[in-house]
Amino acid sequence: MSDIKKAAIVTGASQGLGEGIVRAFRARGYGVVATSRAIQPSTDPDLVTVAGDIGDPDTGKRVVAAALERFGRVDTLVNNAGIYLGGPFTDYTEEQYRLKLKTNLDGFFFTTREVIPVMLKQGSGHVVQITATIADYANSKSPSVLASLTKGGLNAATRSLAIEYATRGIRANAVAPGIIKTPMHSPGMYEVLASVHPMKRMGEIGDIAQAVLYLEDAAFVTGEILHVDGGLIAGR
């Protein structure tokens, strides 16, 4: 077992936001268990990778078991795994609907359900969801009912978790990004996507990682939905 003093689990960790969040926790000296379908083996002894579909109940079990085996604890869970499918509501297929629920909601449920008992036994813990500003700020130019359904649901679940466990040492918060420069966006679209935000720029992966670390340090903050969106939530 590692002598690491704190350990985090990050889902959807092979690229983009998840990869950036993993790097941020490792830079702080946390042990990390990182998971995604396509994640590669790690050469860092304090970074454990677990390949699997986060919507599969078994993946959550394996990820938590790996954290306990290597680090003996789980201090933080970052539910980052998610997919975005935009488009007119009536164009969504049943397959897209099921896929969205499996990744965005099943992944949260099965992994968090495995983590909470560990945190209760420790007497402390922090659960962070990566959601989206679009869940709180609908835009007629970018219809996204499934994103609102799932990410908005995660915002509500975050507040509920925060209240349920507020007296038992477990905090729950969320980071709601605007549009961030990740591999899901083509550089050719950056100028258009930047114009969506009042600050007229896209966010960086580091902006989201920094927000997660802020919440990690903010011991008196729970039930918070922290918007990191260049002012989008405030209006246009």
C-alpha positions in Angstrom: 0.0 0.0 0.0 1.2 3.5 -0.8 2.1 6.0 1.9 0.1 8.7 0.0 -1.9 10.8 2.6 -4.8 11.6 0.3 -6.4 9.9 -2.7 -8.8 11.0 -5.4 -10.8 9.1 -8.0 -11.4 10.9 -11.4 -13.7 9.5 -14.0 -13.5 10.2 -17.7 -9.8 10.7 -17.1 -8.1 9.8 -20.4 -8.2 13.2 -22.0 -9.6 16.7 -21.8 -11.0 17.9 -18.4 -10.4 14.6 -16.7 -6.8 14.4 -17.7 -6.3 17.9 -16.5 -7.9 17.2 -13.2 -5.8 14.2 -12.7 -2.6 16.2 -13.3 -3.8 18.9 -10.8 -4.3 16.3 -8.0 -1.0 14.6 -8.7 0.8 18.0 -8.6 -0.7 18.3 -5.1 0.7 14.9 -4.1 -2.6 13.1 -4.1 -2.7 9.5 -5.2 -5.1 9.1 -8.0 -7.2 6.4 -9.6 -8.1 7.4 -13.1 -10.7 5.6 -15.2 -12.2 5.7 -18.7 -12.9 3.3 -21.4 -9.7 4.0 -23.3 -7.3 4.9 -20.5 -3.7 3.6 -20.8 -1.6 1.9 -18.1 0.3 4.2 -15.9 4.1 4.2 -15.1 3.5 6.5 -12.1 3.1 4.3 -9.0 0.7 6.8 -7.4 -1.5 7.0 -10.5 -3.6 3.9 -10.9 -5.6 3.5 -14.2 -8.7 1.4 -14.5 -10.2 0.8 -17.9 -13.9 0.4 -18.1 -17.3 1.8 -19.1 -18.4 4.1 -16.2 -22.0 3.3 -16.9 -21.3 -0.3 -15.9 -21.9 -1.0 -12.2 -18.8 -3.2 -12.1 -16.5 -0.3 -13.1 -17.4 1.7 -10.0 -16.7 -1.3 -7.8 -13.3 -1.9 -9.5 -12.3 1.7 -9.3 -13.0 2.0 -5.6 -11.4 -1.4 -4.9 -8.3 -0.2 -6.7 -8.1 3.0 -4.6 -8.5 1.1 -1.3 -5.9 -1.5 -2.4 -3.3 1.1 -3.4 -4.0 4.0 -1.1 -6.3 2.6 1.6 -8.7 5.5 1.4 -10.8 7.7 -1.0 -10.8 11.4 0.0 -12.3 12.8 -3.2 -14.4 11.6 -6.1 -14.6 13.7 -9.2 -17.5 12.5 -11.4 -16.2 14.0 -14.6 -17.2 11.4 -17.2 -19.9 12.6 -19.5 -20.9 13.1 -23.1 -22.6 16.0 -24.9 -25.2 15.4 -27.6 -26.7 18.7 -28.8 -29.5 19.0 -31.3 -33.3 19.6 -31.7 -35.3 17.6 -29.2 -37.3 15.6 -31.7 -34.2 14.5 -33.5 -32.8 12.6 -30.6 -32.9 8.9 -31.0 -33.7 6.4 -28.3 -30.1 5.1 -28.6 -28.7 8.6 -27.9 -31.1 9.0 -25.0 -30.0 5.7 -23.4 -26.3 6.4 -24.0 -26.6 9.8 -22.4 -28.3 8.5 -19.3 -25.9 5.6 -19.0 -22.8 7.7 -19.2 -23.9 10.9 -17.4 -26.2 9.5 -14.7 -25.5 5.8 -14.3 -21.8 6.6 -14.1 -22.5 9.1 -11.3 -24.8 6.7 -9.4 -22.8 3.5 -9.4 -19.4 5.1 -8.6 -20.8 7.5 -5.9 -22.7 4.6 -4.3 -19.5 2.7 -3.9 -17.6 5.7 -2.6 -20.0 7.0 0.1 -19.6 4.1 2.5 -15.8 4.4 2.4 -16.1 8.1 3.2 -18.5 7.5 6.0 -16.1 5.0 7.5 -13.3 7.6 7.2 -15.6 10.4 8.6 -14.7 12.6 5.7 -14.9 13.0 1.9 -15.7 15.2 -1.0 -17.8 14.4 -4.1 -17.5 16.7 -7.1 -19.6 16.6 -10.2 -18.6 18.3 -13.5 -21.9 19.5 -14.9 -22.5 22.4 -17.4 -23.8 26.0 -17.4 -26.2 25.1 -20.2 -28.2 23.1 -17.6 -29.1 26.5 -16.0 -29.0 28.8 -19.0 -30.9 27.5 -22.0 -30.0 29.0 -25.4 -32.4 28.8 -28.3 -29.4 28.7 -30.7 -28.0 25.6 -29.1 -30.9 23.2 -28.2 -29.6 20.6 -25.7 -32.5 19.0 -23.8 -30.5 15.9 -23.0 -27.6 17.9 -21.6 -30.1 19.9 -19.4 -31.8 16.7 -18.3 -28.6 14.9 -17.2 -26.4 17.8 -16.1 -29.3 19.6 -14.4 -30.1 16.3 -12.6 -26.5 16.1 -11.4 -26.8 19.7 -10.1 -29.9 18.8 -8.1 -28.3 15.5 -6.9 -25.2 17.5 -5.7 -27.4 19.7 -3.5 -29.3 16.7 -2.2 -26.1 14.8 -1.4 -24.7 17.9 0.3 -27.6 18.1 2.7 -27.9 14.4 3.3 -24.3 14.1 4.5 -23.6 17.6 5.8 -23.4 16.4 9.4 -21.3 13.3 8.6 -18.2 14.8 7.2 -18.9 14.5 3.5 -19.2 17.5 1.2 -20.7 17.5 -2.3 -20.2 20.3 -4.9 -20.2 20.7 -8.7 -18.3 22.7 -11.3 -20.4 23.9 -14.2 -18.2 24.9 -17.1 -19.0 27.0 -20.1 -17.3 25.9 -23.4 -13.8 24.7 -22.7 -10.9 24.0 -25.1 -10.9 20.3 -25.1 -10.4 17.6 -27.9 -14.2 17.6 -28.4 -14.0 21.0 -30.1 -12.2 21.7 -33.4 -9.7 24.6 -33.3 -11.5 25.9 -36.4 -14.6 26.5 -34.2 -12.8 28.4 -31.4 -13.6 31.9 -32.5 -17.3 31.1 -32.8 -17.4 29.3 -29.5 -15.5 32.1 -27.8 -18.2 34.5 -28.9 -20.8 32.7 -26.8 -19.3 33.9 -23.5 -19.5 37.5 -22.3 -15.7 37.4 -21.8 -15.4 36.5 -25.5 -13.0 33.6 -24.9 -13.2 29.9 -24.3 -12.2 28.4 -21.0 -9.0 26.4 -20.5 -8.8 23.0 -19.0 -6.7 24.6 -16.2 -9.7 26.8 -15.3 -11.8 23.8 -14.5 -9.0 22.0 -12.6 -8.4 25.1 -10.6 -12.1 25.3 -9.7 -12.1 21.7 -8.5 -9.1 22.4 -6.3 -10.8 25.5 -4.9 -13.7 23.4 -3.9 -11.4 20.8 -2.5 -9.9 23.4 -0.2 -13.1 25.2 0.7 -14.0 23.3 3.8 -17.1 25.4 4.6 -18.6 25.0 1.1 -21.0 22.3 0.2 -24.0 22.1 -2.1 -22.4 24.7 -4.4 -22.7 24.8 -8.2 -19.6 26.8 -9.2 -20.0 28.2 -12.7 -16.8 28.6 -14.6 -18.1 30.0 -17.8 -16.7 33.4 -18.6 -19.8 35.1 -17.1 -22.4 33.2 -19.2 -24.6 32.4 -16.2 -24.9 36.1 -15.4 -26.5 36.9 -18.8 -25.8 38.2 -22.3 
